[in-house]
Amino acid sequence: MAIMDTNSGEQLVAQAQALLAHGRLPAKVFSDPALHQLEVERIFGRAWIFLAHETEIPAPGDYVMRHIVDDEFIVVRDDEGGVRVLFNSCRHRGMRVAQAGCGHAKTFRCPYHGWVYRNDGRLQGVPYENRIYGPGEIKKEEMGLLAAPRSESWNGMIFASLSSDGPTLTEFLGNMAFYLEFYTRKSEAGLQVVGEPQRWVVRANWKLGASNFIGDGYHTSTTHFSTVKVGVLPGSADFLIDGVQVDADSGGLGFRRMPPGTGSTRGYGPEVMARFEPAHRAILESGCFPSHGTVFPNLSFLAAAAIVDQGGAPVPYFTLRIWQPVAHDTIEIWSWMLIDKSAPEALKRASYTSYVLSFGSSGLLEQDDTENWTSITRSARGRMAGTQELSYVMGSTSLPLMTDWPGPGKAYSMDYTEAAERSFYQLWLRYLQEAT
């Protein structure tokens, strides 16, 4: 039985602040319940959180259900075509007005007392209103569903914040917006979600997935070695060692180096290159192709490829995923597969198969990763973990910044470094230390 550590969340924050200056973190940050509550309030209560992609709700009335920790929202396209992020709770007694995870609705009817809300959130009808409420007792114009304090879309990606103030979404993304365009601006049509997001629960701390995707290229040579041996992951398992890692304001990402001139085989043909700014083109023309990354706090992404048929060519895929905190030691992973809307249907089907084989809920590489994270979280529960400091020092003194990198942010000439992970935890600490 695990023994609860006596440190409070605030003490653990202070300890992490002191250690991170030396490239270390206390192991307990991955298992402490008190720290988790601070994260819920100070990070997920303030930061911009990815909820959905606009192609999931293409028509007026289409909706999906999404969460920011314990707060459930209806992300819906209203009758005028606008996107709304509505708190799924009736203003009468707090009952959930939408029950299905996705669907189509002109109105939402509370199953408790029958109050009816339009898909823009306005209260439309109250049963027996004229008989049971006196004049002025209920003002329907003031009793609509609550909206998320702020919501914005960026290149089809819908975000919300539980804080009514703070930076705009564009300000929050900062330099990461430049790098996200590698994935979201490849065609005039834009990206399209294929299928519904896959969801599964893992007994792991949310930060492990986020920090792994932001900058742990190092793990591929060991963790994913078996997928190379069985012929699913093309190339060698250490394919990121000669890549580039970038720290860019609200997040970071890693690039894989390929021979210059291979852009067409990686989804960046001449017509795609023409859509980008000179800095984007310079990066791609140098042989650097965007691979993995994270936008703080819990949105990660990956562009990769897998060999679906033995002896066949690698099939590319692109996935977004969020590490949804359920508890201090549990996450629900939400994973989307996206592709250019204009892609041939055959490629969409093949790409989805490649994604499911690799990073779907039962994907080979997904299983590799979650085994690591569950093991770390389990080890962090005990008494010995209260004295353990984990190392994030790689490249802190030996790997200088690149001076000729065309893009914004801080770039390093190797993806085997922990620079982006250190920056992730510095931003994590900043949120935890600032007043709510």
N, C-alpha and C positions, 0 to 999 in steps of 0.2 A: 504494500500500500504506500502510495506517495505521501511524503510528509510536507505539509504546507510551509513554505518559506515565510519567515516572519517579516521580511522587508515589505514596506508599503510600496505602492506604485510610485509615489513621489520620491522615495529613497532610491528606487531602482532607476528612475530617470536621472537623478543626480549622479549615481554611480556610472551609468552609461555615458553621460556627458564627460566625466573625467577620463574614462577609459578610451572613448572614441578618439580623443586627441592623440592617442598612441596607437590607433589602429586596432583596438580591441572592443569587445562588447561582453557584458555579463550574459551567461547562458540563460539566466532566468527571464530575460526579455521575451523568450519564446514560450513561457508557460505560466506567467504570473497573472492571477485573476484581477488583482487590484490595478495592475498596469493596463490590462485589457479595458477596464472601465474608463480609465483616463483616455485611452485611444478612441473609444466610442464617442466620448464627449468632445474631445479636443481636436481629433483628426476627422473622423467621419461625421461629426457635427458641424464641420466648417469647410472642408475641402470640396472641390468639384469631383463628383462621383459619376462614372459612366453608368448609364442605365440601359440604353437600347440604341439600335440603329434605325434610321427613318424608314428603311425598306421593310422593316418588320410591321409597319403600320402604313401601308401604301395608300389606302382609301379612307375617306371620311367614315368614322365609326369604328375603324380597326383599333384594337388596343392590345397591350401586353401588360402583365403584372410584374413589377420589379421592386427591389428593396434597397434601402440604405440601412444596413444592420437590421434593426427591429421595425423600422418604418416602411410600410408597404404602400406603393404608389401605383396608380393606374396611368400608364403612359398611353395617351389616346390622341388620335387625330380627330378634331372636332368637325362639325358639319361645314365649317368654313375652310377647312384644310389646315388649320393651325395645329401645332403640337402642344398638348397640355400634359402636365405632370400633377396628378390629383391624388391627395391623400385618401386612401381607401378606407374611409370611416364616416359613417352617417353622422350628421350634425345633431341628430336627436338623441341617440343612445350610444353611438360609437360602433355600431355593428358594421362589418365589412359589407359594402354594397356590391362589389364584384367578387365572384367566387372562383371563376375559371382563370387559368393562367394566361389565356389569350382568347380573343374572340372578336365579335363585331356587335356594336350596340349603339343605338341612337340615344338610349337612356339607360341609367342604372337604377334598379329598384331595390331598396333595402328590404331584405326578407323578414325583418323583425316587425316593423309597423307599416311598411309599404311606402315610405317616402320615395319620391322619384326625382332623379337628378338628370339633367341633360348631359350630353357628352362633353360640354364645355365647363361642367361643374355647377351650373346654376340649378337651384332647387326649382323644379317644375310643378310638382304636385304633392299635396298632403291629404291622405284619406280623411274624409269627414271634416275637412278644415273649417267650413262655415258653421258647423254644429258644435264643435268642441273647443274652438279657439274664439275668444272675444276679439273685438276690434283692436288692432294694434298689438295683440299678444305675440304674434309671430310675423316677422318681416322676412318674406322669402328672399328678397334681394340681398339680405345680410346672412343667409343661412346656406349658401352654396358650399360644396365640398371645398375643403382647404386645398390650396395649391402649394407645391414646394416653394419655399421662400424665393428661390431663383432657379431658373432652368434655361439652358441655351443649347443650340445645336452648332456643331462645327464639322463641316464636310460630311454631313449625314449622321454624325455621332451625337447622341442626345445625352447631355449631362445635367445633373441637378446638384444644388448645394442647400443644406439645411440652415445655412447662415444667411441672413438678409443683407449683410454687408461683406466687404472684402473685394479682392480683385475680380474683374470680369473673367470669363472663361479664357478669352484670348490672352489676357494678361497673365493668368495662371499658367497656361501652357508655355508661354514664353518661347524660348528657342526650340522646344520640343515640337511646336507646330511645323517648323521647317522640316523636321525629320519625319513626322507623320504623313507629310505630303508625298513621300516616296510610295506610300501604300494607298493613299486616298485620291491621288490625282492622276492615275495612270490612264484614264480615259474620260471623255466628256460625259459619258453616262454615269460614271462613279461606281462605287461598290454596291454589291447586293448580298444580303444574307441568304445562305442556302440552307433550307431546313430550319428547324427550331433549335435554340441553344440546348446543348447537352448539359445536364446538371448531375453532380454527384457529391457526396459528403466524404471528407477526408479528416482524419484525426491529426490535424497539424495546425500550427500557428500561421495566420494569414501572411505575415511578413516574409516567411521562407519562400513562398512562391514568387512574391513580388520582387524580392532581392535576387533570387536565382535568375529571373528573366531579365533584370536590368543589367546584370554584368557578370554572371558566372559562366563565362565561356569555358573556364578551366575544367568543369565537371564532365564535359562531353567525352573526353578521352578515356575516362574510367566508367562513368555511369552508363553511357550509351554505347560502349564498345561492343556489346553483344548484338546490338541491332545492325552494326556494320558487318559482323561475322555472319549473320543469317541473311544478309543481302537486302535489308529494308532501308537502311540509311546509306546513301551513296557516298563514295569517297572514303577518307580516313576519319577516325573518330576525333582526331585533334585538329579538325578543319578550321577552328577558330583561333588557333595560336598565333597565326600571322595576320589576323584581322585587325580591325580598328575599333576601339571603344570610345564612346562619346558621353560626356556628362553635360546635360543641357537643361538647366533650370528645373522644371517640374519632373524631370525624368532622365532617362539615359537609354542607350542602345548599343548593340554591337553589330559590326559589319564583317561579312565574310569576304576574303579576297579571292577573286577569280581571275583568270587570264584576261587582260584587256581585250575588248572586242567581242566578249561573250554576252553582251547585253541582251541580244535578241533571244538567246536561250534561257534567260532569266526573267523574261517578261518585260524587258525594256528595249523594245525595238525602236526604229527611227521615229515612228509616229508618236510613241510615248515620250521619247527624249525631247521632242519638240515642244511638249507641254510644260517642261520644267524650266526653272530659272538656271542661269549659267552655273551657279554654285552646285545645284543638284547634278547637272550634266557633268561637271568636272569630277565629282565624286564617282559617279557611275563609270565614266570613261577611264578612270584610273584603275578600274577592276574591283572596286568596293561595292558590295551589294548589301542592302539592309537585311538583317536577320532577326535578332531578338531585342526586346526592350520592354520598358515599363514606364507608365505615367503614374506618378504618385497620386493616391496611395496604393491602389489595388487593381489598376488596369494594365494588363500585359498583352503583348502581341508577338507573333512569330511568323515569319515568311520562310518556308523551307520546302523540301521536296522529299518524296519517298518513292521507292521502287515497288510498284503495285504488282506487276507481273514479272516473274523471274526472267531475267535477260532483257527486260524492257527498259525504256528510258525513264529517268526520274520524273514524277508528276508533281508539279508545284501546288502548294496550298498556302492559304493565309488564315490565321486564326487570331481572334481576340478572346481574352478571358479575364474574368474578375475573380479575385480571391475574397469571397463574401464572408466576413467574420460571423460565426455562429456563437462561439465561446472563445475563451483564451486558448483552447487547445483543439478547436474544431473550425473547419471552413466548409462552405459549400462552393464548389468550383462551378462557374458558369462559363461555357465555352461556345463561341460562335465560329462558323466557317464562312468566309466572305470571298467573293470573286468579282471581277469586273462584270457589270451587267451585260456588256456587249460581247462577252466571251461565248464561243460556241457551246451549245447544250452538251455536246459530248465531253468537252473539256470540263464543264461544271460538274458533270457526274464523276469523271475520273478524279478531279481535284477533291471532291467530297470523300471519295473512297480513300484517297491518299491521306487526307486529314484524319478520318476515322481510324485508319490503320496505325497512325503515328500518335496523334494527340486527342483522339476521342476519349470517352470515359474509360474504355478498355484498351486504348492505344498502347503500343509497345513502349514508346518513349515516355508516355504519361505515367505508366506503371513504374518505370525506372525512377522518375522524379519523385512521385508521391511516396515511394518506399523510403527515400532519403528523408523527406520532410516529416513523415510520421515517426521515424526513428529518432530524429533530432528532438522533436517535441516530447516524445516519451522520455528521453534521457534528461531533458530539461526540467522534469517534474520533481526529481528527488533532491535529497539534502546535499549530495556532493555537487550538484549543479550550482548550488548557491555560492560555491567557491571557484567555479570554473569561468575562465575568460576565453572567449573565442577570438580567433585571429582574423583580422581584415586588413592586414598590413601589406599585402602583395602589391608591388609596384610603387609604393609610397615614396621611396627614395631612389629607386633604380630606373624608373621609367619616366623620362621628361615629357612635357607637353609637345605635341607636334606643332611646328611653326608654319607648315605649308598646307595645313588642312583647309579646304575651301569653305567648309560650312561653319556655322556658329557653334558656340560652346567650347568645352575643353576636350580635345581629342588626344588619344594615346595610340601609339603605333603597334599595339598588341591587344588582343581581346582576352588574353590571360593576365588580367589585372583586376584588382578589387576597387578601383577608383570610383566607378559608378555606384557600387554598393556602399562605399563610405559616404558618398554624397546623399544617397537615399536615406541613410540613418541620420545624417546631419539635418536633413529636412524633417524627418520624423521627430527628432529632438526639438527642432524649432517650433513645430506645432504643439508639442507636449508642454513646452515651457512658456509659450505665450498665453496671455489671459484669454479665457473663453469669451 
